[in-house]
Amino acid sequence: MIQVHKQLPHWDAAAPIVEVDGLSIAYRGRGGEVPVLHDVSFSLERGNTLTLVGESGSGKTTTAQALIGLLAANGRIVGGSIRLGGLDVTDWTPKQWLRLRGAHIGLVPQDPHNSLNPVKRIGDSLAEVMNLHRFGSAPATRRRVIELLERVQISEPELRVRQYPHELSGGMKQRVLIASAIAMRPALIIADEPTSALDVTVQKTILDLLDELREESGTAILLVTHELAVAADRATHVIVLKNGRVQEHGESAQVLGQPQAAYTRALLADAPALSAAVRTSADVQAQLASPQHAEPVVVVNDLVQVFSRGRGQGGLRAVDTVSFEVRRGMTHALVGESGSGKSTIARAVMAFQKPTAGGILVEGVDMTTASGEPLRQARRRLQMVYQNPFGSLDPRQSVHQTLIEPMRNYRIGSPLEREKRMRAALDRVSLPASMAAKRPHEMSGGQRQRVAIARALVLEPTVLVLDEAVSALDVTVQASILELLAEVQRELGTAYLFISHDLAVVRQVAQTVTVLSHGVAVESGITEDVFAAPQHPYTVTLLDAIPGRGARSLVG
C-alpha cells in the first residue's frame, strides 16, 4: 500500500475540520472596498455535512472560496479567522495553500462543462493532483485513477481515461470532478452547487455518492446550494445566508422544521419541491371541459425527428411518434432528462427545424409546411422564452430597443403606439419604466428573464413556449417569475408549452404533462394523476429523485 504524501505541520485530526470565527470579506471596486460577508461564524466536524443556503449574492460562494484560498484577486479577508484542522490559514500565501488543496481539501465546482481542461485526457487530469502531492509511481497512479473512476460509478474506466471532456456527458464530467476531489482522501470536500446544472436523477446519483463518501471515510462536506430541498435531504446542519449575513444556523431539522428567520420561511414557502399540489385532478378535468379551454391551440401528432449521425452510422431517432395538445389558456409540460427530446420538440413546434414525420398545428396553421409570410405571421402568435436570458438578449440593445424591435418588424402601430405597448409590457412584468434605458449587463438574472417575457408578450401571442425558462433562477426569483406567468395566463388567456426537467416546478404550473424518455412519450395525462399514480417505471424514477422528501414532513 502506497503512503499518501499529505503530511502538514500542526494539522490536528482531533480538531474540528473547519472553524470560522467572525469572518468578514470585502471586494475592491472602482469606488473602493465593498463589504460582502459580515461576521460569519460556524464550525464543521468530521463526518458531517454543512449546507450554505441562500440566493445569488448571499455570500455562499465567497465563503467557500475563502475556505480553500481561492478568493478572487480583488477580494480579501478584512476581519475574523479561518482554522482548518487546527491550522490558522487566514493569512496564508498561495504557496502555502498549494500544500493544503488536494491533500486535505477537495473541491467540486459548479460547472462540469468548464472545469476540466478540454485538451487533457480524463486520466491525465485525474493524475495531475496526485502527481502534485507525490502520490507514487506512474503505475500506482494509473491504478488509483482507474480505482477512482470505478468509485464514482463511471462505466468502462479503461476507456474513459483515454477520452477528452467533450466525449463525456455532464453527469459523467461531474463524477470525474468528484473523483479528482477525493483522489488524496481529503478531510474536507467543498461542493459548490455541484448539481445545479444536472438532471434530477443525475443530481440524486451525485449527492448519493457524496453521502457514501462521507459515511465511509468520515469526510466532512461543505455543500453550497440555493436549494433548501437539497439541504433538507443531505445536511446535518444548515446556515441560511442573505446579503452576506447569517439569518439562521443550526441542525437541519431545527432550521427547516421550526425556522425563526422570516427569510428562511420565505425560502421554504417558495421552494417548489416543498410545496403541496396547487390543483386537483377534478379541477383540471373541469377546466378541460369548459368552453374557455376546450380549443387546442397546439396539436402535435405522431411527431418523429431523426438526425443524421454520419455515413454508415444510421440515424438518431431523437423524437419517436410523440403526440400531445396544448389547450387555450392552459399549460402543458414536457418533462424528461437531457436527451429526452424536449427541446427538439420545441424547435419543431417553433418551425426552427422540419420534422422527419408527423404533424404540428398552431391555431390551425401547419407548421411543418408553412413558409414565407404565413409562417412569419404564425410565429407572431407563437413566441419562445429561453433558459438563459443573458444569452437570448442582445447585449448591445437597451430594454427599450429590445421591446420595440419585434413590433417594428411586424409593423405594429405607430411609433407612439409602440411606446405605449412597450411601457405596458414592462408594467405587466412588474418592471419600472426606468428599466427601458438599461442593457442586459446592468440587470439581475430575474430582471433579464422578465424582459425576455415582456419581449414575447408585446406581440400578444396565443402560445408561449417556455424552454427551461426558470431553471437557472434562484428560488425566490423563480417563484416571482412563475407567479408572473400565472397572472399573464389569467389575464390574457395565453397557452404555455412548458419544458422542464424539474418535476416539482411542473407540478406547480402545469395542468397536463407528457413524460419523455429517449424521445418516446412514456406517460401523458393530468399532472396530478401522473404524480399521484405514475404508471411507467421511468416516471417513478423521476419522481423519486425530486429532492426535499426529508423536509416535506417537517414543513408540511
C-alpha atoms as one frame of an Amber mdcrd trajectory, in Angstrom:
protein
   0.000   0.000   0.000   1.425   3.359  -1.021   1.603   6.007   1.677  -0.181
   9.153   0.566   2.117  12.177   0.884  -0.148  14.592   2.716   1.595  15.430
   5.991   1.306  19.049   7.031   2.837  20.569  10.178   0.371  21.045  13.024
  -2.659  19.524  11.236  -4.738  18.264  14.154  -7.026  15.356  13.274  -8.839
  15.791  16.596  -9.739  19.443  15.947 -12.873  20.482  14.039 -12.265  20.256
  10.297 -13.442  23.852   9.852 -13.630  26.682  12.397 -14.764  30.058  11.062
 -14.925  32.921  13.564 -16.313  36.377  12.727 -15.301  36.140   9.059 -15.747
  39.346   7.056 -14.721  39.767   3.410 -14.688  42.736   1.033 -14.072  43.203
  -2.690 -12.239  46.159  -4.183 -14.173  48.112  -6.805 -13.914  51.443  -8.564
 -15.462  53.192  -5.591 -13.311  51.438  -3.007 -13.877  48.296  -0.952 -17.363
  46.813  -0.811 -18.128  44.506   2.155 -19.822  41.272   1.012 -19.539  38.993
   4.049 -20.242  40.155   7.585 -19.178  38.441  10.818 -19.881  34.840   9.765
 -19.080  32.080  12.282 -19.531  28.300  12.202 -17.708  25.020  12.654 -17.807
  21.699  10.813 -16.908  18.383  12.417 -15.637  15.197  10.799 -18.391  13.147
   9.106 -20.937  15.988   8.996 -22.464  17.900   6.092 -22.931  21.637   6.491
 -25.032  23.348   3.823 -24.742  27.040   2.983 -28.105  28.148   1.577 -29.107
  31.450   0.030 -29.730  33.314  -3.189 -27.180  34.749  -5.604 -25.185  37.436
  -3.829 -25.796  35.941  -0.382 -22.093  35.172   0.182 -22.230  31.367  -0.151
 -19.554  31.003  -2.830 -17.384  33.738  -1.301 -17.364  31.797   1.981 -16.449
  28.560   0.202 -13.686  30.281  -1.793 -12.179  31.704   1.402 -12.055  28.193
   2.915  -9.895  26.904   0.084  -7.777  30.010  -0.543  -9.389  30.850  -3.878
 -10.895  34.281  -3.300 -10.965  36.490  -6.389  -7.931  38.735  -6.850  -9.892
  41.787  -5.691 -11.223  40.067  -2.575  -9.641  39.989   0.878 -10.433  38.947
   4.423 -10.981  42.111   6.443 -11.941  40.505   9.737 -12.176  37.230  11.614
 -10.286  33.982  11.165 -10.351  30.570   9.444  -8.882  27.437  11.014  -8.686
  24.128   9.147  -7.666  21.080  11.138  -6.470  23.421  13.850  -4.316  25.416
  11.402  -4.891  29.158  11.192  -4.984  29.719   7.410  -6.458  33.238   7.491
  -3.372  34.939   6.060  -1.838  32.100   4.094   0.043  32.738   0.873  -0.835
  30.968  -2.405   2.265  28.768  -1.971   1.098  27.620   1.452  -2.382  26.859
   0.086  -0.902  24.566  -2.575   0.183  22.176   0.186  -3.342  22.008   1.604
  -5.543  21.961  -1.511  -5.976  18.499  -2.935  -4.257  16.843   0.029  -6.633
  17.904   2.813  -9.354  19.788   0.904 -11.092  18.681  -2.277 -13.222  20.997
  -4.435 -16.191  20.004  -6.606 -17.016  23.106  -8.703 -20.402  24.105 -10.067
 -19.982  23.852 -13.831 -18.702  20.476 -15.042 -18.554  21.702 -18.640 -15.943
  24.397 -17.958 -13.994  22.846 -15.077 -11.963  20.205 -16.938  -9.059  21.023
 -19.255 -10.511  20.435 -22.756  -7.130  19.404 -24.225  -6.242  16.923 -21.474
  -7.407  13.336 -21.363  -9.505  12.390 -18.342  -6.783  10.119 -16.960  -4.157
  12.872 -17.178  -6.445  15.367 -15.418  -7.015  12.937 -12.543  -3.323  12.061
 -12.279  -2.350  15.737 -12.069  -3.458  16.269  -8.456  -1.779  13.017  -7.362
   1.484  13.924  -9.069   1.398  17.326  -7.384   1.217  15.656  -3.969   3.670
  12.830  -4.808   1.172  10.016  -4.646   3.517   7.364  -6.009   4.938   5.793
  -9.167   3.292   6.112 -12.579   1.820   2.561 -12.450   0.453   3.191  -8.938
  -1.059   6.481 -10.040  -2.701   4.836 -13.040  -4.175   2.116 -10.828  -5.536
   4.789  -8.492  -7.085   6.682 -11.446  -8.948   3.557 -12.553  -9.987   2.889
  -8.966 -11.335   6.435  -8.638 -13.388   6.195 -11.843 -14.858   2.917 -10.633
 -15.575   4.504  -7.248 -17.649   7.288  -8.823 -19.520   4.723 -10.936 -18.191
   5.673 -14.353 -18.602   2.818 -16.804 -15.647   1.448 -18.798 -12.942   3.313
 -16.832 -10.141   1.920 -19.032 -11.815   3.640 -21.990 -12.653   6.864 -20.144
  -9.062   7.583 -19.098  -8.203   7.988 -22.790 -11.159  10.245 -23.584 -11.422
  14.040 -23.569 -14.066  16.009 -21.625 -16.203  16.710 -24.706 -16.745  12.956
 -25.094 -18.470  12.698 -21.694 -21.956  13.742 -20.591 -22.463  16.466 -17.980
 -23.158  13.904 -15.273 -20.028  11.906 -16.139 -17.896  15.058 -16.119 -19.223
  15.956 -12.676 -18.288  12.472 -11.450 -14.774  12.968 -12.805 -14.546  16.196
 -10.794 -15.653  14.319  -7.676 -13.019  11.658  -8.402 -10.406  14.423  -8.587
 -11.657  15.933  -5.320 -11.373  12.622  -3.411  -8.144  11.413  -5.039  -5.991
  12.152  -1.967  -8.678  11.167   0.559  -9.181  14.713   1.886 -10.655  15.534
   5.260 -12.948  18.155   3.704 -14.841  18.324   0.412 -16.265  21.670  -0.676
 -19.070  21.163  -3.214 -20.155  24.473  -4.764 -23.588  23.987  -6.414 -22.329
  20.609  -7.678 -25.653  19.553  -9.197 -27.330  22.804 -10.290 -26.716  22.075
 -13.994 -27.739  18.407 -13.837 -30.954  16.459 -14.376 -32.817  15.450 -11.241
 -31.867  11.762 -11.475 -28.195  12.576 -12.097 -28.366  15.068  -9.227 -29.577
  12.318  -6.900 -26.783   9.983  -8.025 -24.102  12.626  -7.411 -25.465  13.577
  -3.994 -25.816   9.902  -3.039 -22.169   9.416  -3.961 -21.057  12.325  -1.753
 -23.113  10.884   1.115 -21.480   7.463   0.682 -18.007   9.014   0.796 -18.889
  10.892   3.967 -20.249   7.787   5.682 -17.373   5.530   4.596 -14.399   7.746
   5.391 -15.731  10.381   7.776 -15.076  13.145   5.254 -16.699  16.461   6.178
 -18.705  18.114   3.393 -19.451  21.790   2.909 -22.307  21.901   0.401 -23.142
  25.227  -1.258 -26.631  25.371  -2.774 -29.598  27.667  -3.348 -31.998  24.707
  -2.972 -33.398  24.224   0.507 -34.858  20.887  -0.633 -31.339  19.559  -1.257
 -30.217  20.869   2.108 -33.170  19.137   3.757 -32.218  15.765   2.320 -28.452
  15.928   2.715 -27.334  18.233   5.515 -26.773  17.613   9.191 -26.505  21.390
   9.699 -27.709  24.414   7.718 -26.616  28.047   7.508 -29.002  30.439   5.760
 -27.259  33.494   4.290 -28.703  36.729   2.921 -26.632  39.695   1.743 -23.545
  38.245   3.412 -25.144  37.851   6.838 -26.209  34.717   8.688 -30.001  34.637
   9.019 -30.237  31.247  10.683 -27.837  28.483  11.752 -28.420  25.115  13.362
 -29.269  21.464  12.854 -31.196  20.992   9.619 -34.287  19.530  11.329 -34.474
  22.566  13.604 -33.862  25.202  10.922 -36.261  23.672   8.401 -38.853  22.389
  10.845 -39.028  25.495  13.045 -37.477  28.393  11.082 -37.020  31.537  13.154
 -35.987  33.979  10.434 -38.555  35.484   8.079 -36.131  34.977   5.198 -35.867
  31.241   5.885 -39.655  30.969   5.986 -39.844  32.800   2.639 -37.315  30.424
   1.061 -39.279  27.432   2.310 -42.539  28.873   1.012 -41.035  29.495  -2.434
 -39.390  26.073  -2.873 -41.496  24.067  -5.371 -40.187  20.724  -4.097 -41.531
  21.526  -0.606 -44.946  22.725  -1.797 -48.168  20.753  -1.945 -50.121  20.305
  -5.175 -51.817  23.535  -6.295 -54.743  21.884  -8.094 -56.653  18.609  -8.039
 -57.381  16.243 -10.894 -61.077  17.188 -10.662 -60.203  20.886 -11.060 -58.274
  20.177 -14.246 -60.990  17.946 -15.662 -63.472  20.775 -15.131 -61.133  23.188
 -16.914 -60.686  20.834 -19.855 -64.475  20.514 -20.183 -65.133  24.275 -20.086
 -65.693  26.211 -23.354 -62.934  28.654 -22.315 -60.268  25.938 -22.537 -61.888
  23.455 -24.933 -59.985  24.575 -28.045 -56.488  23.131 -28.591 -54.156  25.856
 -29.890 -51.202  23.492 -30.393 -51.710  19.967 -31.728 -48.682  17.682 -32.163
 -49.487  14.384 -33.860 -47.096  11.415 -34.221 -44.036  13.675 -34.367 -40.812
  11.997 -35.496 -37.373  13.648 -35.642 -34.401  11.706 -36.966 -30.930  13.259
 -37.116 -28.105  12.009 -39.301 -25.054  10.659 -37.451 -22.755  10.469 -40.434
 -22.070   7.975 -43.159 -22.686   4.363 -42.218 -23.937   5.093 -38.684 -27.668
   5.310 -39.335 -29.989   7.961 -37.988 -30.548   9.084 -34.393 -34.278   8.938
 -33.577 -34.429  11.917 -31.218 -38.243  12.058 -31.157 -40.306   8.931 -31.767
 -44.040   9.262 -32.583 -44.927  11.835 -29.917 -48.439  13.315 -29.698 -49.969
  15.915 -27.351 -52.030  19.099 -27.389 -51.986  22.426 -25.573 -55.392  23.901
 -24.720 -56.133  27.624 -24.882 -55.246  29.349 -21.623 -53.691  26.224 -20.110
 -50.201  24.815 -19.551 -48.913  21.537 -20.941 -45.477  20.405 -19.758 -42.849
  18.259 -21.433 -40.567  16.660 -18.853 -37.577  14.357 -19.026 -33.817  14.242
 -18.705 -31.253  15.662 -21.121 -31.562  13.822 -24.404 -35.240  13.006 -23.875
 -36.312  15.113 -26.860 -37.920  18.075 -25.050 -36.016  20.892 -26.767 -36.088
  19.082 -30.123 -39.895  19.098 -29.949 -39.872  22.803 -29.012 -37.740  23.645
 -32.036 -40.081  21.691 -34.295 -43.151  23.468 -32.854 -41.444  26.810 -33.494
 -40.623  25.629 -37.059 -36.916  26.157 -36.436 -36.412  22.687 -37.896 -38.533
  20.489 -40.149 -39.608  17.192 -38.560 -38.984  13.889 -40.282 -42.660  12.914
 -39.984 -45.845  13.873 -38.180 -47.949  16.994 -37.914 -47.815  20.233 -35.908
 -50.759  22.635 -35.958 -50.614  26.018 -34.229 -54.033  27.697 -34.354 -54.772
  25.650 -37.448 -51.539  26.540 -39.283 -49.471  23.511 -40.306 -46.002  24.438
 -39.047 -44.398  21.552 -40.958 -45.329  23.004 -44.360 -45.837  26.730 -43.739
 -43.301  29.112 -45.246 -42.916  32.752 -46.182 -45.498  35.214 -44.874 -47.909
  32.577 -43.421 -45.054  31.181 -41.305 -43.950  34.669 -40.295 -47.465  35.546
 -39.116 -47.796  32.228 -37.297 -44.602  32.977 -35.375 -46.071  36.277 -34.256
 -48.700  34.281 -32.345 -46.116  31.761 -31.134 -43.265  33.156 -29.064 -40.437
  31.496 -27.140 -38.683  32.269 -23.846 -35.317  30.567 -23.379 -33.446  29.288
 -20.323 -30.613  31.808 -20.393 -31.887  35.389 -20.706 -28.339  36.761 -20.866
 -27.718  34.677 -23.980 -31.087  35.418 -25.593 -30.945  39.217 -25.184 -28.735
  41.334 -27.445 -26.077  42.842 -25.126 -25.842  45.904 -27.365 -29.528  46.772
 -27.140 -31.305  48.605 -24.352 -34.534  47.175 -22.972 -36.369  49.858 -24.967
 -34.787  48.690 -28.224 -35.341  45.032 -27.320 -39.089  45.534 -26.843 -39.655
  47.941 -29.738 -37.820  45.841 -32.345 -40.357  42.972 -32.685 -43.236  45.449
 -33.026 -41.332  47.370 -35.685 -40.545  44.137 -37.523 -44.255  43.271 -37.680
 -45.225  46.912 -38.409 -47.455  47.081 -35.372 -48.876  50.542 -34.672 -47.361
  53.983 -34.927 -44.175  54.910 -33.042 -46.334  56.410 -30.287 -48.483  53.272
 -30.042 -45.365  51.099 -29.881 -44.052  53.208 -26.996 -47.318  52.692 -25.127
 -47.222  48.931 -25.681 -43.578  48.815 -24.615 -44.378  50.576 -21.321 -47.440
  48.367 -20.806 -45.313  45.254 -21.319 -42.795  46.441 -18.718 -45.623  47.148
 -16.301 -47.124  43.696 -16.929 -43.859  42.016 -15.875 -43.518  44.361 -12.863
 -40.537  46.335 -14.128 -40.351  50.143 -13.739 -40.339  52.388 -16.807 -36.771
  53.419 -15.902 -35.654  49.882 -16.819 -36.117  50.777 -20.504 -32.743  52.543
 -20.592 -30.753  49.616 -19.203 -28.790  46.949 -21.052 -28.620  43.248 -20.083
 -25.359  43.504 -18.122 -26.930  46.149 -15.863 -29.741  43.829 -14.720 -30.076
  40.793 -12.458 -30.929  37.363 -13.849 -34.544  37.703 -12.737 -34.868  41.139
 -14.341 -33.390  39.837 -17.602 -35.876  36.964 -17.668 -38.741  39.416 -17.092
 -37.504  41.439 -20.068 -37.398  38.269 -22.178 -41.022  37.542 -21.201 -42.016
  41.150 -21.921 -40.397  40.899 -25.370 -42.533  37.842 -26.114 -45.711  39.473
 -24.776 -45.512  42.714 -26.807 -46.685  40.731 -29.854 -49.700  39.434 -27.874
 -49.033  35.769 -28.707 -51.548  32.977 -28.273 -48.844  30.499 -27.220 -45.609
  30.859 -25.270 -43.002  28.095 -25.492 -41.022  28.227 -22.233 -37.812  26.187
 -22.598 -36.365  25.733 -19.069 -37.332  29.379 -18.536 -36.957  29.313 -14.730
 -34.362  26.578 -14.181 -31.393  28.967 -13.882 -33.047  31.254 -11.310 -32.848
  31.420  -7.519 -35.860  30.014  -5.716 -37.448  33.354  -4.763 -36.834  34.836
  -8.227 -38.180  31.624  -9.751 -41.309  31.910  -7.615 -41.895  35.501  -8.716
 -41.492  34.586 -12.414 -43.904  31.655 -12.046 -46.466  33.916 -10.374 -45.977
  36.443 -13.180 -46.626  33.745 -15.800 -49.764  32.653 -13.926 -51.043  36.255
 -13.864 -50.391  36.694 -17.595 -52.229  33.450 -18.321 -55.232  34.528 -16.255
 -55.376  37.982 -17.829 -54.609  37.171 -21.480 -55.556  33.505 -21.831 -52.089
  32.658 -23.155 -51.307  28.947 -23.542 -47.933  27.654 -22.356 -45.842  24.767
 -23.616 -43.628  24.411 -20.546 -40.394  22.455 -20.998 -38.525  21.404 -17.870
 -36.545  18.656 -16.167 -37.829  19.889 -12.785 -40.956  17.897 -11.893 -41.538
  19.922  -8.734 -41.985  23.089 -10.805 -44.097  21.226 -13.365 -46.472  20.035
 -10.645 -46.903  23.639  -9.587 -47.580  25.196 -13.009 -48.923  22.610 -15.475
 -52.406  21.137 -15.751 -51.264  18.376 -18.117 -47.910  16.702 -18.757 -46.058
  14.394 -21.131 -43.113  12.425 -19.738 -40.364  11.778 -22.312 -37.567   9.224
 -22.245 -35.137   8.899 -25.158 -37.606  10.583 -27.489 -40.578   8.407 -26.516
 -43.656   9.637 -24.630 -43.802   7.056 -21.825 -46.662   8.704 -19.947 -49.142
  11.527 -20.507 -52.154  12.911 -18.680 -53.364  15.268 -15.971 -50.307  16.289
 -13.966 -51.681  15.430 -10.542 -52.786  11.983 -11.765 -49.287  11.288 -13.097
 -47.697  12.438  -9.830 -50.112  10.535  -7.615 -50.087   7.257  -9.533 -47.283
   7.050 -12.115 -47.719   4.123 -14.496 -44.255   3.908 -16.048 -41.050   2.943
 -14.172 -39.198   5.910 -15.685 -41.771   8.344 -14.262 -41.413   6.651 -10.871
 -37.641   7.145 -11.081 -38.031  10.854 -11.905 -40.489  11.397  -9.064 -38.320
   9.518  -6.564 -35.382  11.762  -7.460 -37.166  15.019  -6.558 -35.275  16.450
  -3.562 -36.968  17.587  -0.381 -38.615  14.436   0.925 -36.777  14.972   4.207
 -38.280  18.413   4.664 -41.825  17.888   3.427 -42.723  16.126   6.683 -41.159
  18.985   8.663 -42.713  21.928   6.797 -45.939  20.112   5.920
